[in-house]
């Protein structure tokens, strides 16, 4: 079964410092991986995806993610965090072709301190 | 461009009352549609998905049902609400074809059952 894990419930970082949110995956076949961000009482916003190709994927709001096949990881990164990046982040993996369903990780709360 | 709407934004309903949440999508044809529930601001649980009009797949047995009366309309219903139905309900869509795979989410409905 396709699954993703986010090992950290919360990540604290100072504004201006690099931000990393971790995600590992377990899939059979080629993984289709996604990152989303959720602000309080809002829907999820799509940040980026890895389907195939370059292992470094660039997305919205200055975020990028690195696909690492040997470590089965897809960590989200931002070189310089902003206070406004404080939110809940979800990693997801495509569950299969039928219905294009996604399986989400448990989420990581990011707190960027001024 | 595509847009997804959900209403109402918030709802407070007594136990045993009926429920109807509506989701509509604009700017795309034949989308896959999804209903999720998010409890306690964390994990997402897929409740239903639909690949076409009248085609509903249930992911978990529960007190809820879904319907898709039109191509871009998805409705979540209940005949009698339980306290455990409280939560944040999210509708999402993905392209039915074309290999885009990612899902886009609506703003959500906060349901409180009292």
gemmi code that builds the backbone of each chain (N, CA, C; Angstrom):
import gemmi

chains = {
    "A": [
        ("UNK", (0.852, -1.195, 0.000), (0.000, 0.000, 0.000), (0.890, 1.248, 0.000)),
        ("UNK", (0.406, 2.275, -0.702), (1.172, 3.519, -0.769), (0.990, 4.287, 0.533)),
        ("UNK", (2.067, 4.814, 1.081), (1.956, 5.599, 2.306), (3.079, 6.621, 2.385)),
        ("UNK", (2.853, 7.647, 3.187), (3.877, 8.636, 3.500), (3.891, 8.854, 4.999)),
        ("UNK", (5.052, 9.240, 5.504), (5.200, 9.512, 6.919), (5.892, 10.857, 7.109)),
        ("UNK", (5.384, 11.622, 8.041), (6.009, 12.882, 8.419), (6.458, 12.724, 9.866)),
        ("UNK", (7.744, 12.535, 10.086), (8.212, 12.139, 11.415), (8.156, 13.229, 12.474)),
        ("UNK", (8.008, 14.462, 12.078), (8.003, 15.584, 13.033), (6.605, 16.187, 13.138)),
        ("UNK", (6.095, 16.259, 14.381), (4.804, 16.924, 14.575), (4.932, 18.428, 14.408)),
        ("UNK", (6.079, 18.967, 14.834), (6.266, 20.404, 14.768), (7.725, 20.720, 14.475)),
        ("UNK", (7.918, 21.774, 13.697), (9.250, 22.282, 13.402), (9.270, 23.764, 13.771)),
        ("UNK", (10.255, 24.141, 14.557), (10.428, 25.547, 14.944), (11.686, 26.080, 14.269)),
        ("UNK", (11.570, 27.256, 13.679), (12.712, 27.849, 12.996), (12.639, 29.363, 13.138)),
        ("UNK", (13.783, 29.989, 13.190), (13.846, 31.445, 13.264), (13.693, 32.041, 11.869)),
        ("UNK", (13.034, 33.176, 11.802), (12.858, 33.850, 10.520), (14.207, 34.100, 9.867)),
        ("UNK", (14.294, 33.817, 8.579), (15.537, 34.007, 7.843), (16.394, 32.759, 7.766)),
        ("UNK", (16.125, 31.789, 8.645), (16.875, 30.527, 8.622), (16.260, 29.559, 7.624)),
        ("UNK", (17.038, 28.553, 7.206), (16.475, 27.542, 6.291), (15.414, 26.706, 6.996)),
        ("UNK", (14.410, 26.322, 6.204), (13.319, 25.497, 6.715), (13.312, 24.168, 5.976)),
        ("UNK", (13.219, 23.084, 6.728), (13.084, 21.745, 6.139), (11.949, 21.013, 6.837)),
        ("UNK", (11.051, 20.450, 6.056), (9.967, 19.618, 6.574), (10.129, 18.242, 5.946)),
        ("UNK", (10.220, 17.216, 6.795), (10.597, 15.895, 6.311), (9.392, 15.044, 5.921)),
        ("UNK", (9.633, 14.211, 4.903), (8.612, 13.267, 4.447), (9.317, 12.044, 3.881)),
        ("UNK", (8.894, 10.857, 4.309), (9.389, 9.623, 3.708), (8.198, 8.874, 3.130)),
        ("UNK", (8.471, 8.066, 2.122), (7.377, 7.392, 1.440), (7.632, 5.901, 1.328)),
        ("UNK", (6.555, 5.178, 1.117), (6.615, 3.738, 0.867), (5.614, 3.436, -0.232)),
        ("UNK", (6.133, 3.060, -1.404), (5.252, 2.802, -2.539), (5.739, 1.583, -3.309)),
        ("UNK", (4.833, 1.004, -4.046), (5.202, -0.003, -5.033), (5.139, 0.677, -6.390)),
        ("UNK", (6.222, 0.637, -7.114), (6.261, 1.325, -8.385), (6.805, 2.738, -8.244)),
        ("UNK", (6.582, 3.551, -9.252), (7.095, 4.925, -9.243), (6.204, 5.819, -8.376)),
        ("UNK", (6.822, 6.588, -7.475), (6.009, 7.442, -6.597), (5.609, 8.741, -7.260)),
        ("UNK", (4.359, 9.132, -7.026), (3.891, 10.467, -7.382), (3.673, 11.197, -6.052)),
        ("UNK", (4.468, 12.227, -5.780), (4.516, 12.841, -4.461), (4.119, 14.310, -4.521)),
        ("UNK", (3.521, 14.784, -3.427), (2.953, 16.132, -3.403), (3.205, 16.774, -2.032)),
        ("UNK", (3.271, 18.106, -2.030), (3.271, 18.881, -0.797), (2.143, 19.911, -0.850)),
        ("UNK", (1.486, 20.032, 0.326), (0.413, 21.007, 0.491), (0.670, 21.811, 1.762)),
        ("UNK", (0.103, 23.022, 1.800), (0.161, 23.845, 3.005), (-1.274, 24.238, 3.397)),
        ("UNK", (-1.510, 24.297, 4.701), (-2.829, 24.685, 5.190), (-2.683, 25.761, 6.255)),
        ("UNK", (-3.329, 26.888, 6.032), (-3.396, 27.952, 7.034), (-4.652, 27.741, 7.873)),
        ("UNK", (-4.709, 28.293, 9.082), (-5.829, 28.021, 9.994), (-7.188, 28.254, 9.358)),
        ("UNK", (-8.059, 27.264, 9.524), (-9.440, 27.332, 9.043), (-9.547, 27.577, 7.542)),
        ("UNK", (-8.564, 27.082, 6.807), (-8.582, 27.214, 5.354), (-8.400, 25.833, 4.716)),
        ("UNK", (-8.689, 25.767, 3.422), (-8.417, 24.535, 2.690), (-6.937, 24.376, 2.423)),
        ("UNK", (-6.552, 23.204, 1.933), (-5.154, 22.950, 1.606), (-4.793, 23.633, 0.290)),
        ("UNK", (-3.569, 24.157, 0.253), (-3.065, 24.769, -0.982), (-1.943, 23.909, -1.543)),
        ("UNK", (-2.002, 23.617, -2.820), (-0.996, 22.817, -3.495), (0.298, 23.622, -3.639)),
        ("UNK", (1.424, 23.024, -3.232), (2.723, 23.695, -3.340), (3.551, 23.181, -4.513)),
        ("UNK", (3.681, 21.847, -4.606), (4.517, 21.278, -5.654), (4.289, 19.782, -5.745)),
        ("UNK", (4.829, 19.182, -6.807), (4.690, 17.744, -7.011), (5.931, 17.193, -7.685)),
        ("UNK", (6.174, 15.913, -7.447), (7.176, 15.155, -8.177), (6.469, 14.006, -8.880)),
        ("UNK", (6.615, 13.978, -10.194), (6.060, 12.865, -10.970), (7.205, 12.079, -11.598)),
        ("UNK", (8.083, 12.787, -12.265), (9.245, 12.189, -12.885), (10.210, 13.312, -13.240)),
        ("UNK", (11.449, 12.970, -13.604), (12.369, 13.998, -14.060), (13.328, 14.466, -12.986)),
        ("UNK", (13.619, 15.745, -12.993), (14.600, 16.340, -12.093), (14.236, 16.079, -10.634)),
        ("UNK", (15.223, 15.663, -9.843), (14.964, 15.343, -8.440), (14.660, 16.569, -7.591)),
        ("UNK", (15.050, 17.740, -8.043), (14.760, 18.973, -7.314), (13.566, 19.651, -7.979)),
        ("UNK", (12.502, 19.756, -7.222), (11.263, 20.315, -7.753), (11.031, 21.682, -7.123)),
        ("UNK", (10.751, 22.669, -7.931), (10.464, 24.012, -7.414), (8.964, 24.254, -7.439)),
        ("UNK", (8.480, 24.938, -6.396), (7.054, 25.165, -6.295), (6.708, 26.596, -5.957)),
        ("UNK", (5.538, 26.760, -5.353), (5.032, 28.090, -5.042), (5.700, 28.657, -3.797)),
        ("UNK", (5.671, 29.994, -3.678), (6.097, 30.739, -2.491), (7.551, 30.465, -2.104)),
        ("UNK", (8.396, 30.117, -3.061), (9.811, 29.909, -2.787), (10.161, 28.536, -2.232)),
        ("UNK", (9.195, 27.645, -2.173), (9.450, 26.295, -1.676), (10.005, 25.394, -2.776)),
        ("UNK", (10.787, 24.421, -2.358), (11.278, 23.386, -3.243), (11.335, 22.079, -2.476)),
        ("UNK", (11.413, 20.985, -3.207), (11.489, 19.679, -2.558), (12.472, 18.815, -3.321)),
        ("UNK", (13.161, 17.984, -2.570), (14.161, 17.101, -3.174), (13.705, 15.655, -3.089)),
        ("UNK", (13.566, 15.017, -4.230), (13.214, 13.603, -4.292), (14.485, 12.777, -4.182)),
        ("UNK", (14.520, 11.866, -3.225), (15.686, 11.008, -3.023), (15.211, 9.552, -3.030)),
        ("UNK", (15.496, 8.875, -4.135), (14.982, 7.509, -4.294), (15.655, 6.537, -3.335)),
        ("UNK", (16.947, 6.683, -3.114), (17.664, 5.740, -2.260), (17.235, 5.861, -0.797)),
        ("UNK", (16.866, 7.051, -0.373), (16.415, 7.255, 0.994), (14.889, 7.303, 1.105)),
        ("UNK", (14.213, 7.085, 0.011), (12.733, 7.151, -0.067), (12.213, 8.379, 0.672)),
        ("UNK", (12.785, 9.535, 0.333), (12.386, 10.770, 0.992), (11.992, 11.829, -0.026)),
        ("UNK", (11.204, 12.784, 0.467), (10.749, 13.899, -0.369), (10.588, 15.092, 0.574)),
        ("UNK", (11.712, 15.633, 1.015), (11.701, 16.710, 2.004), (11.411, 18.055, 1.356)),
        ("UNK", (10.614, 18.843, 2.045), (10.261, 20.199, 1.599), (11.261, 21.182, 2.194)),
        ("UNK", (11.696, 22.152, 1.378), (12.714, 23.084, 1.848), (12.402, 24.505, 1.403)),
        ("UNK", (12.890, 25.429, 2.220), (12.857, 26.831, 1.844), (14.125, 27.472, 2.382)),
        ("UNK", (14.875, 28.149, 1.567), (16.178, 28.673, 1.990), (16.098, 29.693, 3.127)),
        ("UNK", (15.050, 30.510, 3.135), (14.935, 31.558, 4.141), (13.463, 31.668, 4.559)),
        ("UNK", (13.165, 31.204, 5.767), (11.770, 31.143, 6.216), (11.235, 32.525, 6.602)),
        ("UNK", (9.946, 32.697, 6.365), (9.227, 33.908, 6.745), (8.231, 33.576, 7.851)),
        ("UNK", (7.899, 34.571, 8.658), (6.879, 34.357, 9.693), (5.577, 33.874, 9.067)),
        ("UNK", (5.286, 34.371, 7.884), (4.049, 33.996, 7.182), (4.060, 32.556, 6.682)),
        ("UNK", (5.194, 31.857, 6.772), (5.257, 30.433, 6.417), (4.733, 29.554, 7.544)),
        ("UNK", (4.437, 30.119, 8.680), (3.891, 29.353, 9.799), (2.533, 28.788, 9.396)),
        ("UNK", (2.443, 27.470, 9.397), (1.237, 26.801, 8.903), (1.410, 25.299, 9.128)),
        ("UNK", (0.427, 24.541, 8.652), (0.452, 23.077, 8.720), (0.794, 22.552, 7.321)),
        ("UNK", (1.781, 21.679, 7.241), (2.252, 21.167, 5.966), (1.983, 19.669, 5.855)),
        ("UNK", (1.465, 19.274, 4.674), (1.142, 17.880, 4.433), (1.903, 17.360, 3.217)),
        ("UNK", (2.456, 16.173, 3.387), (3.021, 15.416, 2.291), (1.965, 14.402, 1.850)),
        ("UNK", (1.921, 14.079, 0.550), (0.936, 13.123, 0.061), (1.529, 12.298, -1.063)),
        ("UNK", (0.965, 11.103, -1.249), (1.387, 10.216, -2.326), (0.159, 9.725, -3.069)),
        ("UNK", (0.283, 9.600, -4.379), (-0.843, 9.096, -5.160), (-1.076, 7.647, -4.784)),
        ("UNK", (-2.361, 7.339, -4.537), (-2.705, 6.028, -4.010), (-2.875, 4.992, -5.110)),
        ("UNK", (-3.094, 5.428, -6.326), (-3.314, 4.501, -7.420), (-4.057, 5.204, -8.521)),
        ("UNK", (-4.170, 4.552, -9.651), (-4.782, 5.194, -10.808), (-6.285, 5.392, -10.631)),
        ("UNK", (-6.950, 4.472, -9.936), (-8.399, 4.543, -9.795), (-8.810, 5.754, -8.972)),
        ("UNK", (-9.440, 6.710, -9.630), (-9.926, 7.881, -8.929), (-8.864, 8.892, -8.567)),
        ("UNK", (-7.618, 8.621, -8.923), (-6.528, 9.567, -8.651), (-6.491, 9.979, -7.184)),
        ("UNK", (-6.661, 9.017, -6.285), (-6.719, 9.329, -4.858), (-5.328, 9.598, -4.298)),
        ("UNK", (-5.300, 10.391, -3.222), (-4.060, 10.682, -2.524), (-4.138, 10.157, -1.091)),
        ("UNK", (-2.993, 9.714, -0.582), (-2.860, 9.388, 0.829), (-1.978, 10.444, 1.462)),
        ("UNK", (-2.461, 11.045, 2.564), (-1.753, 12.150, 3.199), (-1.010, 11.685, 4.441)),
        ("UNK", (0.111, 12.355, 4.709), (0.781, 12.176, 5.979), (0.011, 12.886, 7.081)),
        ("UNK", (0.486, 12.731, 8.307), (-0.214, 13.286, 9.448), (-0.072, 14.785, 9.616)),
        ("UNK", (0.821, 15.382, 8.851), (0.999, 16.827, 8.921), (2.123, 17.241, 9.854)),
        ("UNK", (2.792, 18.329, 9.529), (3.841, 18.925, 10.366), (3.516, 20.394, 10.543)),
        ("UNK", (3.440, 20.805, 11.796), (3.174, 22.226, 12.059), (4.491, 22.970, 12.069)),
        ("UNK", (4.572, 24.025, 11.287), (5.770, 24.851, 11.213), (5.510, 26.176, 11.920)),
        ("UNK", (6.396, 26.524, 12.820), (6.315, 27.799, 13.526), (7.587, 28.572, 13.249)),
        ("UNK", (7.448, 29.704, 12.574), (8.586, 30.552, 12.270), (8.538, 31.738, 13.228)),
        ("UNK", (9.584, 31.877, 14.026), (9.620, 32.932, 15.037), (10.399, 34.131, 14.533)),
        ("UNK", (9.894, 35.323, 14.831), (10.574, 36.537, 14.353), (11.952, 36.700, 14.981)),
    ],
    "B": [
        ("UNK", (-9.588, 29.980, -15.521), (-8.951, 29.265, -14.430), (-10.009, 28.512, -13.629)),
        ("UNK", (-9.536, 27.490, -12.926), (-10.456, 26.666, -12.153), (-10.682, 27.253, -10.760)),
        ("UNK", (-11.891, 27.073, -10.261), (-12.269, 27.543, -8.927), (-13.142, 26.482, -8.284)),
        ("UNK", (-13.009, 26.357, -6.970), (-13.845, 25.413, -6.240), (-14.509, 26.147, -5.077)),
        ("UNK", (-15.816, 25.940, -4.938), (-16.610, 26.614, -3.924), (-17.213, 25.586, -2.972)),
        ("UNK", (-17.312, 25.973, -1.724), (-18.001, 25.152, -0.733), (-18.900, 26.069, 0.097)),
        ("UNK", (-20.066, 25.546, 0.451), (-20.915, 26.265, 1.393), (-21.803, 25.312, 2.149)),
        ("UNK", (-22.177, 25.702, 3.381), (-21.784, 26.957, 4.037), (-20.357, 26.885, 4.568)),
        ("UNK", (-19.839, 28.010, 5.036), (-18.497, 28.047, 5.610), (-18.489, 27.455, 7.014)),
        ("UNK", (-19.529, 27.738, 7.766), (-19.668, 27.175, 9.109), (-21.109, 26.729, 9.312)),
        ("UNK", (-21.263, 25.730, 10.174), (-22.593, 25.186, 10.407), (-22.631, 24.596, 11.805)),
        ("UNK", (-23.668, 24.926, 12.559), (-23.902, 24.332, 13.863), (-25.258, 23.642, 13.797)),
        ("UNK", (-25.243, 22.323, 14.031), (-26.455, 21.531, 13.892), (-26.656, 20.650, 15.124)),
        ("UNK", (-27.905, 20.443, 15.541), (-28.144, 19.541, 16.671), (-28.036, 18.082, 16.244)),
        ("UNK", (-27.711, 17.232, 17.212), (-27.698, 15.790, 16.974), (-29.048, 15.343, 16.431)),
        ("UNK", (-29.009, 14.477, 15.420), (-30.237, 13.940, 14.854), (-30.801, 14.750, 13.703)),
        ("UNK", (-30.238, 15.909, 13.442), (-30.735, 16.737, 12.339), (-30.062, 16.311, 11.031)),
        ("UNK", (-30.662, 16.667, 9.876), (-30.055, 16.303, 8.591), (-28.934, 17.270, 8.215)),
        ("UNK", (-28.155, 16.852, 7.232), (-27.018, 17.646, 6.777), (-26.961, 17.653, 5.264)),
        ("UNK", (-26.608, 18.810, 4.707), (-26.314, 18.892, 3.281), (-25.225, 19.929, 3.069)),
        ("UNK", (-24.086, 19.472, 2.602), (-22.972, 20.364, 2.249), (-22.777, 20.299, 0.748)),
        ("UNK", (-22.539, 21.457, 0.152), (-22.434, 21.494, -1.297), (-21.063, 21.979, -1.755)),
        ("UNK", (-20.625, 21.433, -2.853), (-19.338, 21.774, -3.454), (-19.551, 21.914, -4.957)),
        ("UNK", (-19.055, 22.993, -5.538), (-19.122, 23.153, -6.992), (-17.754, 23.575, -7.524)),
        ("UNK", (-17.471, 23.140, -8.730), (-16.204, 23.432, -9.390), (-16.487, 24.188, -10.671)),
        ("UNK", (-15.661, 25.170, -10.955), (-15.783, 25.935, -12.199), (-14.505, 25.813, -13.011)),
        ("UNK", (-14.646, 25.874, -14.325), (-13.483, 25.980, -15.184), (-12.839, 24.683, -15.586)),
        ("UNK", (-13.496, 23.559, -15.302), (-12.960, 22.278, -15.728), (-14.124, 21.325, -15.968)),
        ("UNK", (-13.927, 20.373, -16.858), (-14.975, 19.411, -17.170), (-14.567, 18.029, -16.716)),
        ("UNK", (-15.568, 17.257, -16.316), (-15.374, 15.875, -15.901), (-14.254, 15.711, -14.866)),
        ("UNK", (-14.275, 16.517, -13.807), (-13.230, 16.356, -12.782), (-13.505, 15.143, -11.904)),
        ("UNK", (-12.462, 14.636, -11.272), (-12.651, 13.737, -10.137), (-12.955, 14.625, -8.927)),
        ("UNK", (-13.907, 14.185, -8.105), (-14.306, 14.978, -6.949), (-14.149, 14.169, -5.665)),
        ("UNK", (-13.837, 14.851, -4.569), (-13.511, 14.183, -3.312), (-14.133, 14.941, -2.131)),
        ("UNK", (-14.544, 14.181, -1.118), (-14.907, 14.732, 0.184), (-13.955, 14.160, 1.229)),
        ("UNK", (-13.353, 15.058, 2.017), (-12.484, 14.693, 3.124), (-13.061, 15.249, 4.426)),
        ("UNK", (-12.700, 14.610, 5.527), (-12.958, 15.179, 6.848), (-11.613, 15.321, 7.562)),
        ("UNK", (-11.453, 16.451, 8.219), (-10.240, 16.708, 8.981), (-10.651, 16.936, 10.432)),
        ("UNK", (-10.164, 16.092, 11.318), (-10.482, 16.203, 12.734), (-9.310, 16.827, 13.466)),
        ("UNK", (-9.607, 17.692, 14.405), (-8.598, 18.268, 15.301), (-7.439, 18.915, 14.549)),
        ("UNK", (-7.718, 19.498, 13.376), (-6.714, 20.253, 12.648), (-5.537, 19.459, 12.155)),
        ("UNK", (-5.721, 18.170, 11.996), (-4.585, 17.345, 11.570), (-4.936, 16.485, 10.373)),
        ("UNK", (-4.958, 15.197, 10.592), (-5.013, 14.266, 9.482), (-6.282, 14.367, 8.654)),
        ("UNK", (-6.132, 14.068, 7.377), (-7.229, 14.076, 6.435), (-7.722, 12.663, 6.198)),
        ("UNK", (-9.028, 12.496, 6.261), (-9.638, 11.198, 5.993), (-10.499, 11.327, 4.746)),
        ("UNK", (-10.195, 10.542, 3.727), (-11.009, 10.542, 2.515), (-12.314, 9.825, 2.802)),
        ("UNK", (-13.424, 10.519, 2.556), (-14.740, 9.931, 2.808), (-15.336, 9.329, 1.541)),
        ("UNK", (-15.375, 10.103, 0.478), (-15.976, 9.685, -0.788), (-15.174, 10.277, -1.943)),
        ("UNK", (-15.237, 9.579, -3.095), (-14.752, 10.179, -4.308), (-15.652, 9.783, -5.460)),
        ("UNK", (-15.568, 10.596, -6.540), (-16.434, 10.370, -7.685), (-15.663, 10.650, -8.964)),
        ("UNK", (-15.762, 9.736, -9.910), (-15.092, 9.922, -11.202), (-16.059, 10.356, -12.286)),
        ("UNK", (-17.352, 10.453, -11.960), (-18.326, 10.900, -12.937), (-19.700, 11.063, -12.309)),
        ("UNK", (-20.629, 11.610, -13.075), (-21.993, 11.841, -12.587), (-22.607, 10.536, -12.106)),
        ("UNK", (-23.134, 10.569, -10.896), (-23.801, 9.395, -10.347), (-22.874, 8.297, -9.878)),
        ("UNK", (-21.571, 8.478, -10.030), (-20.598, 7.437, -9.629), (-19.938, 7.853, -8.319)),
        ("UNK", (-20.260, 7.164, -7.246), (-19.756, 7.495, -5.918), (-19.073, 6.272, -5.340)),
        ("UNK", (-17.880, 6.464, -4.804), (-17.175, 5.394, -4.087), (-16.976, 5.852, -2.650)),
        ("UNK", (-17.311, 4.969, -1.724), (-17.175, 5.273, -0.309), (-15.892, 4.638, 0.215)),
        ("UNK", (-15.139, 5.424, 0.942), (-13.876, 4.915, 1.486), (-14.035, 4.309, 2.874)),
        ("UNK", (-14.943, 4.842, 3.653), (-15.154, 4.327, 5.005), (-16.653, 4.283, 5.290)),
        ("UNK", (-17.101, 3.192, 5.924), (-18.529, 3.125, 6.275), (-18.837, 4.113, 7.392)),
        ("UNK", (-19.958, 4.822, 7.259), (-20.254, 5.843, 8.256), (-21.666, 6.341, 8.054)),
        ("UNK", (-21.945, 7.402, 8.763), (-23.274, 7.985, 8.828), (-23.536, 8.958, 7.675)),
        ("UNK", (-22.616, 9.075, 6.734), (-22.708, 10.067, 5.691), (-22.917, 9.418, 4.333)),
        ("UNK", (-23.416, 10.206, 3.382), (-23.534, 9.750, 2.001), (-23.151, 10.903, 1.089)),
        ("UNK", (-22.885, 10.581, -0.175), (-22.507, 11.611, -1.139), (-23.277, 11.390, -2.427)),
        ("UNK", (-23.453, 12.484, -3.164), (-24.110, 12.391, -4.464), (-23.469, 13.377, -5.421)),
        ("UNK", (-23.552, 13.055, -6.695), (-23.014, 13.925, -7.756), (-24.099, 14.059, -8.824)),
        ("UNK", (-25.015, 14.995, -8.633), (-26.125, 15.129, -9.569), (-25.736, 15.806, -10.897)),
        ("UNK", (-24.667, 16.583, -10.872), (-24.166, 17.231, -12.087), (-22.652, 17.062, -12.166)),
        ("UNK", (-22.098, 17.321, -13.344), (-20.666, 17.062, -13.564), (-19.773, 17.762, -12.551)),
        ("UNK", (-20.133, 19.002, -12.178), (-19.256, 19.790, -11.319), (-19.898, 20.115, -9.978)),
        ("UNK", (-20.786, 19.247, -9.515), (-21.460, 19.448, -8.240), (-21.346, 18.173, -7.409)),
        ("UNK", (-20.935, 18.356, -6.150), (-20.734, 17.215, -5.261), (-21.376, 17.562, -3.929)),
        ("UNK", (-22.226, 16.674, -3.421), (-23.004, 16.973, -2.214), (-22.719, 15.917, -1.157)),
        ("UNK", (-22.514, 16.366, 0.052), (-22.324, 15.471, 1.196), (-23.555, 15.584, 2.086)),
        ("UNK", (-24.128, 14.441, 2.469), (-25.392, 14.460, 3.195), (-25.376, 13.507, 4.373)),
        ("UNK", (-26.300, 13.766, 5.272), (-26.586, 12.830, 6.352), (-28.064, 12.964, 6.710)),
        ("UNK", (-28.693, 11.853, 7.060), (-30.098, 11.913, 7.469), (-30.211, 12.304, 8.940)),
        ("UNK", (-29.246, 11.822, 9.757), (-29.261, 12.119, 11.189), (-27.830, 12.286, 11.676)),
        ("UNK", (-27.469, 13.483, 12.054), (-26.111, 13.758, 12.487), (-25.818, 13.172, 13.863)),
        ("UNK", (-24.568, 12.723, 14.022), (-24.047, 12.255, 15.306), (-23.028, 13.275, 15.812)),
        ("UNK", (-22.764, 13.235, 17.104), (-21.740, 14.115, 17.659), (-20.392, 13.899, 16.959)),
        ("UNK", (-20.111, 12.652, 16.622), (-18.829, 12.312, 16.002), (-18.702, 12.825, 14.575)),
        ("UNK", (-19.763, 13.384, 14.018), (-19.686, 13.958, 12.667), (-19.079, 15.358, 12.667)),
        ("UNK", (-18.861, 15.923, 13.835), (-18.227, 17.238, 13.897), (-16.843, 17.196, 13.275)),
        ("UNK", (-16.478, 18.281, 12.590), (-15.159, 18.335, 11.983), (-15.109, 19.374, 10.881)),
        ("UNK", (-13.999, 19.403, 10.199), (-13.768, 20.329, 9.091), (-13.858, 19.508, 7.806)),
        ("UNK", (-14.838, 19.835, 6.959), (-15.093, 19.069, 5.755), (-14.532, 19.808, 4.537)),
        ("UNK", (-13.750, 19.078, 3.795), (-13.074, 19.663, 2.638), (-13.479, 18.936, 1.368)),
        ("UNK", (-13.797, 19.704, 0.357), (-14.056, 19.177, -0.975), (-12.828, 19.444, -1.830)),
        ("UNK", (-12.529, 18.558, -2.739), (-11.381, 18.737, -3.621), (-11.713, 18.187, -4.998)),
        ("UNK", (-10.928, 18.627, -5.991), (-11.091, 18.088, -7.335), (-9.720, 17.843, -7.950)),
        ("UNK", (-9.688, 16.954, -8.909), (-8.497, 16.792, -9.729), (-8.947, 16.608, -11.172)),
        ("UNK", (-8.053, 16.846, -12.089), (-8.383, 16.682, -13.496), (-8.702, 15.223, -13.761)),
        ("UNK", (-9.764, 14.979, -14.519), (-10.120, 13.606, -14.814), (-9.154, 12.944, -15.779)),
        ("UNK", (-8.526, 13.752, -16.612), (-7.564, 13.229, -17.590), (-6.383, 14.193, -17.681)),
        ("UNK", (-5.358, 13.824, -18.396), (-4.260, 14.741, -18.666), (-3.058, 14.577, -17.786)),
        ("UNK", (-3.149, 13.704, -16.785), (-1.968, 13.407, -15.980), (-1.542, 14.481, -15.021)),
        ("UNK", (-2.418, 15.397, -14.633), (-2.019, 16.434, -13.687), (-1.908, 15.865, -12.273)),
        ("UNK", (-2.767, 14.985, -11.867), (-2.753, 14.210, -10.626), (-3.024, 14.981, -9.349)),
        ("UNK", (-2.549, 16.240, -9.243), (-2.723, 16.928, -7.964), (-4.187, 17.282, -7.738)),
        ("UNK", (-4.552, 17.406, -6.467), (-5.896, 17.801, -6.089), (-5.880, 19.252, -5.618)),
        ("UNK", (-6.985, 19.924, -5.876), (-7.170, 21.309, -5.432), (-8.362, 21.356, -4.493)),
        ("UNK", (-8.180, 22.073, -3.395), (-9.146, 22.032, -2.313), (-9.985, 23.292, -2.228)),
        ("UNK", (-11.219, 23.106, -1.771), (-12.073, 24.235, -1.458), (-11.737, 24.816, -0.103)),
        ("UNK", (-12.456, 25.874, 0.295), (-12.146, 26.564, 1.558), (-12.603, 25.821, 2.802)),
        ("UNK", (-13.463, 24.805, 2.640), (-13.875, 24.000, 3.786), (-15.139, 24.469, 4.458)),
        ("UNK", (-15.786, 23.525, 5.172), (-16.960, 23.807, 6.004), (-16.681, 23.296, 7.412)),
        ("UNK", (-16.790, 24.187, 8.388), (-16.621, 23.786, 9.793), (-17.974, 23.376, 10.337)),
        ("UNK", (-18.140, 22.076, 10.641), (-19.400, 21.551, 11.159), (-19.257, 21.237, 12.641)),
        ("UNK", (-20.142, 21.788, 13.437), (-20.212, 21.472, 14.858), (-21.576, 20.880, 15.144)),
        ("UNK", (-21.566, 19.658, 15.656), (-22.806, 18.982, 16.021), (-22.956, 19.087, 17.524)),
        ("UNK", (-24.085, 19.637, 17.978), (-24.262, 19.890, 19.415), (-25.319, 18.977, 20.031)),
    ],
}
model = gemmi.Model(1)
for chain_id, residues in chains.items():
    chain = gemmi.Chain(chain_id)
    for i, (resn, *xyz) in enumerate(residues, 1):
        res = gemmi.Residue()
        res.name, res.seqid = resn, gemmi.SeqId(i, " ")
        for name, pos in zip(("N", "CA", "C"), xyz):
            atom = gemmi.Atom()
            atom.name, atom.element = name, gemmi.Element(name[0])
            atom.pos, atom.b_iso = gemmi.Position(*pos), 0.0
            res.add_atom(atom)
        chain.add_residue(res)
    model.add_chain(chain)
structure = gemmi.Structure()
structure.add_model(model)
structure.setup_entities()
